[in-house]
């Protein structure tokens, strides 16, 4: 949520970077605005390994999407050149 509140990212940009849906980020923002720090009582209990795993899964998802897009583009241009 800090990506949106402090760094000026849009909901869509933050969601894409975290591998989430933008609606989830919006929901969290509403909860935070309504309840403050009490909105997330379990915050900060993730281990470093869990955080790294989450980050890597999000990055992997983004890279797979990029790969699939590049495959489609290559196939399109291969058809166009023949």
MDTraj code that builds the backbone (N, CA, C; nanometers):
import mdtraj as md
import numpy as np

residues = "UNK UNK UNK UNK UNK UNK UNK UNK UNK UNK UNK UNK UNK UNK UNK UNK UNK UNK UNK UNK UNK UNK UNK UNK UNK UNK UNK UNK UNK UNK UNK UNK UNK UNK UNK UNK UNK UNK UNK UNK UNK UNK UNK UNK UNK UNK UNK UNK UNK UNK UNK UNK UNK UNK UNK UNK UNK UNK UNK UNK UNK UNK UNK UNK UNK UNK UNK UNK UNK UNK UNK UNK UNK UNK UNK UNK UNK UNK UNK UNK UNK UNK".split()
xyz = np.array([
    [0.0819, -0.1185, 0.0000],
    [0.0000, 0.0000, 0.0000],
    [0.0865, 0.1251, 0.0000],
    [0.2095, 0.1152, 0.0490],
    [0.2982, 0.2306, 0.0475],
    [0.3322, 0.2747, -0.0942],
    [0.3271, 0.1806, -0.1886],
    [0.3508, 0.2185, -0.3272],
    [0.2487, 0.3221, -0.3724],
    [0.1251, 0.3067, -0.3262],
    [0.0176, 0.3985, -0.3652],
    [0.0215, 0.5244, -0.2804],
    [0.0316, 0.5092, -0.1491],
    [0.0191, 0.6242, -0.0602],
    [0.1440, 0.7106, -0.0545],
    [0.2619, 0.6508, -0.0621],
    [0.3849, 0.7272, -0.0440],
    [0.4642, 0.7486, -0.1722],
    [0.4570, 0.6533, -0.2641],
    [0.5404, 0.6624, -0.3835],
    [0.4646, 0.7070, -0.5074],
    [0.3333, 0.7255, -0.4954],
    [0.2553, 0.7807, -0.6048],
    [0.2190, 0.6843, -0.7166],
    [0.2319, 0.5545, -0.6929],
    [0.1931, 0.4559, -0.7944],
    [0.0407, 0.4533, -0.8051],
    [-0.0097, 0.4219, -0.9227],
    [-0.1531, 0.3999, -0.9361],
    [-0.1848, 0.2623, -0.8769],
    [-0.3125, 0.2370, -0.8534],
    [-0.3509, 0.1060, -0.8010],
    [-0.3087, -0.0043, -0.8972],
    [-0.3285, 0.0192, -1.0258],
    [-0.2940, -0.0815, -1.1266],
    [-0.1438, -0.1081, -1.1299],
    [-0.0634, -0.0020, -1.1220],
    [0.0827, -0.0191, -1.1235],
    [0.1299, -0.0967, -1.0011],
    [0.0782, -0.0601, -0.8851],
    [0.1177, -0.1278, -0.7617],
    [0.0752, -0.2739, -0.7648],
    [-0.0452, -0.3000, -0.8113],
    [-0.0954, -0.4370, -0.8186],
    [-0.0109, -0.5203, -0.9132],
    [0.0229, -0.4636, -1.0278],
    [0.1039, -0.5352, -1.1262],
    [0.2412, -0.5691, -1.0672],
    [0.2991, -0.4743, -0.9972],
    [0.4309, -0.4967, -0.9397],
    [0.4284, -0.6025, -0.8289],
    [0.3186, -0.6109, -0.7572],
    [0.3072, -0.7062, -0.6468],
    [0.2415, -0.8383, -0.6872],
    [0.1943, -0.8456, -0.8095],
    [0.1289, -0.9682, -0.8541],
    [-0.0094, -0.9867, -0.7950],
    [-0.0780, -0.8759, -0.7719],
    [-0.2117, -0.8777, -0.7131],
    [-0.3106, -0.8103, -0.8069],
    [-0.4376, -0.8169, -0.7703],
    [-0.5409, -0.7445, -0.8431],
    [-0.5518, -0.6046, -0.7845],
    [-0.5818, -0.5071, -0.8701],
    [-0.5915, -0.3706, -0.8197],
    [-0.7060, -0.3535, -0.7208],
    [-0.8083, -0.4375, -0.7319],
    [-0.9192, -0.4295, -0.6363],
    [-0.8726, -0.4651, -0.4948],
    [-0.7755, -0.5555, -0.4843],
    [-0.7232, -0.5914, -0.3522],
    [-0.6493, -0.4733, -0.2894],
    [-0.5713, -0.4032, -0.3693],
    [-0.5000, -0.2850, -0.3189],
    [-0.5997, -0.1788, -0.2737],
    [-0.7057, -0.1579, -0.3525],
    [-0.8089, -0.0595, -0.3159],
    [-0.8758, -0.0980, -0.1833],
    [-0.9052, -0.2268, -0.1664],
    [-0.9687, -0.2741, -0.0430],
    [-0.8780, -0.2476, 0.0770],
    [-0.7510, -0.2800, 0.0623],
    [-0.6559, -0.2566, 0.1710],
    [-0.6457, -0.1080, 0.2048],
    [-0.6473, -0.0236, 0.1021],
    [-0.6390, 0.1214, 0.1238],
    [-0.7607, 0.1701, 0.2006],
    [-0.8794, 0.1207, 0.1641],
    [-1.0009, 0.1599, 0.2357],
    [-0.9941, 0.1155, 0.3816],
    [-0.9459, -0.0075, 0.4050],
    [-0.9334, -0.0573, 0.5423],
    [-0.8356, 0.0296, 0.6214],
    [-0.7250, 0.0639, 0.5595],
    [-0.6256, 0.1454, 0.6275],
    [-0.6798, 0.2836, 0.6590],
    [-0.7513, 0.3435, 0.5633],
    [-0.8089, 0.4756, 0.5860],
    [-0.9118, 0.4728, 0.6989],
    [-0.9877, 0.3642, 0.7086],
    [-1.0923, 0.3538, 0.8100],
    [-1.0376, 0.3187, 0.9486],
    [-0.9365, 0.2305, 0.9527],
    [-0.8924, 0.1764, 1.0811],
    [-0.7482, 0.2099, 1.1180],
    [-0.6748, 0.2677, 1.0289],
    [-0.5345, 0.2987, 1.0564],
    [-0.4528, 0.1719, 1.0724],
    [-0.3554, 0.1756, 1.1606],
    [-0.2653, 0.0617, 1.1810],
    [-0.3377, -0.0612, 1.2353],
    [-0.4550, -0.0424, 1.2955],
    [-0.5309, -0.1551, 1.3501],
    [-0.5925, -0.2419, 1.2402],
    [-0.5919, -0.1926, 1.1160],
    [-0.6518, -0.2671, 1.0051],
    [-0.5752, -0.3945, 0.9735],
    [-0.4484, -0.3988, 1.0077],
    [-0.3634, -0.5135, 0.9730],
    [-0.2868, -0.5614, 1.0958],
    [-0.3532, -0.6323, 1.1856],
    [-0.2883, -0.6714, 1.3118],
    [-0.1714, -0.7678, 1.2947],
    [-0.1683, -0.8469, 1.1889],
    [-0.0597, -0.9430, 1.1705],
    [0.0584, -0.8860, 1.0942],
    [0.0542, -0.7583, 1.0634],
    [0.1566, -0.6930, 0.9829],
    [0.2946, -0.7066, 1.0477],
    [0.3932, -0.7412, 0.9648],
    [0.5299, -0.7471, 1.0134],
    [0.5719, -0.8823, 1.0656],
    [0.4860, -0.9825, 1.0594],
    [0.5213, -1.1132, 1.1130],
    [0.5786, -1.2074, 1.0084],
    [0.5893, -1.1612, 0.8845],
    [0.6449, -1.2460, 0.7799],
    [0.7955, -1.2568, 0.7970],
    [0.8438, -1.3740, 0.7723],
    [0.9882, -1.3912, 0.7785],
    [1.0504, -1.3367, 0.6507],
    [1.1787, -1.3173, 0.6539],
    [1.2514, -1.2672, 0.5376],
    [1.2359, -1.3644, 0.4213],
    [1.2375, -1.4929, 0.4495],
    [1.2227, -1.5945, 0.3453],
    [1.0844, -1.5861, 0.2821],
    [0.9802, -1.5679, 0.3620],
    [0.8447, -1.5545, 0.3093],
    [0.8320, -1.4318, 0.2200],
    [0.8928, -1.3218, 0.2624],
    [0.8877, -1.1999, 0.1821],
    [0.9597, -1.2191, 0.0488],
    [1.0748, -1.2825, 0.0533],
    [1.1502, -1.3079, -0.0692],
    [1.0727, -1.4019, -0.1620],
    [1.0110, -1.5038, -0.1053],
    [0.9303, -1.5965, -0.1847],
    [0.8153, -1.5234, -0.2529],
    [0.7487, -1.4383, -0.1796],
    [0.6378, -1.3605, -0.2361],
    [0.6880, -1.2716, -0.3499],
    [0.8000, -1.2034, -0.3284],
    [0.8557, -1.1157, -0.4309],
    [0.8949, -1.1939, -0.5557],
    [0.9578, -1.3101, -0.5353],
    [1.0012, -1.3916, -0.6488],
    [0.8836, -1.4491, -0.7264],
    [0.7783, -1.4876, -0.6566],
    [0.6595, -1.5380, -0.7260],
    [0.5953, -1.4286, -0.8109],
    [0.5893, -1.3081, -0.7574],
    [0.5330, -1.1966, -0.8336],
    [0.6195, -1.1663, -0.9555],
    [0.7505, -1.1677, -0.9368],
    [0.8409, -1.1430, -1.0494],
    [0.8295, -1.2534, -1.1536],
    [0.8201, -1.3776, -1.1096],
    [0.8057, -1.4902, -1.2012],
    [0.6774, -1.4776, -1.2831],
    [0.5693, -1.4389, -1.2188],
    [0.4420, -1.4214, -1.2891],
    [0.4549, -1.3141, -1.3970],
    [0.5189, -1.2026, -1.3621],
    [0.5384, -1.0941, -1.4583],
    [0.6259, -1.1398, -1.5748],
    [0.7328, -1.2123, -1.5451],
    [0.8221, -1.2592, -1.6510],
    [0.7539, -1.3594, -1.7435],
    [0.6704, -1.4450, -1.6889],
    [0.5958, -1.5399, -1.7724],
    [0.5006, -1.4665, -1.8655],
    [0.4364, -1.3627, -1.8156],
    [0.3458, -1.2840, -1.8994],
    [0.4234, -1.2145, -2.0108],
    [0.5405, -1.1610, -1.9769],
    [0.6230, -1.0959, -2.0787],
    [0.6689, -1.1965, -2.1837],
    [0.7087, -1.3153, -2.1398],
    [0.7520, -1.4193, -2.2323],
    [0.6405, -1.4573, -2.3280],
    [0.5201, -1.4760, -2.2742],
    [0.4067, -1.5133, -2.3577],
    [0.3753, -1.4045, -2.4600],
    [0.3845, -1.2794, -2.4176],
    [0.3607, -1.1692, -2.5102],
    [0.4657, -1.1688, -2.6216],
    [0.5912, -1.1903, -2.5851],
    [0.6972, -1.1926, -2.6856],
    [0.6813, -1.3095, -2.7823],
    [0.6354, -1.4237, -2.7330],
    [0.6100, -1.5383, -2.8207],
    [0.5029, -1.5037, -2.9236],
    [0.3964, -1.4396, -2.8774],
    [0.2878, -1.4021, -2.9675],
    [0.3358, -1.2996, -3.0705],
    [0.4171, -1.2051, -3.0260],
    [0.4689, -1.1038, -3.1181],
    [0.5599, -1.1681, -3.2219],
    [0.6448, -1.2599, -3.1800],
    [0.7349, -1.3274, -3.2736],
    [0.6556, -1.4071, -3.3765],
    [0.5522, -1.4759, -3.3322],
    [0.4690, -1.5531, -3.4243],
    [0.3977, -1.4603, -3.5225],
    [0.3501, -1.3475, -3.4737],
    [0.2814, -1.2520, -3.5600],
    [0.3751, -1.1997, -3.6680],
    [0.4942, -1.1578, -3.6287],
    [0.5885, -1.1021, -3.7257],
    [0.6426, -1.2107, -3.8197],
    [0.6508, -1.3339, -3.7742],
    [0.6938, -1.4422, -3.8617],
    [0.5892, -1.4643, -3.9715],
    [0.4618, -1.4579, -3.9360],
    [0.3544, -1.4722, -4.0360],
    [0.3540, -1.3559, -4.1343],
    [0.3812, -1.2356, -4.0830],
    [0.3799, -1.1166, -4.1672],
    [0.4945, -1.1159, -4.2694],
    [0.6064, -1.1754, -4.2331],
    [0.7238, -1.1711, -4.3212],
    [0.7184, -1.2764, -4.4307],
    [0.6260, -1.3700, -4.4237],
    [0.6180, -1.4740, -4.5275],
    [0.5204, -1.4382, -4.6360],
])
top = md.Topology()
chain = top.add_chain()
for i, resn in enumerate(residues, 1):
    res = top.add_residue(resn, chain, resSeq=i)
    for name in ("N", "CA", "C"):
        top.add_atom(name, md.element.get_by_symbol(name[0]), res)
traj = md.Trajectory(xyz[None], top)
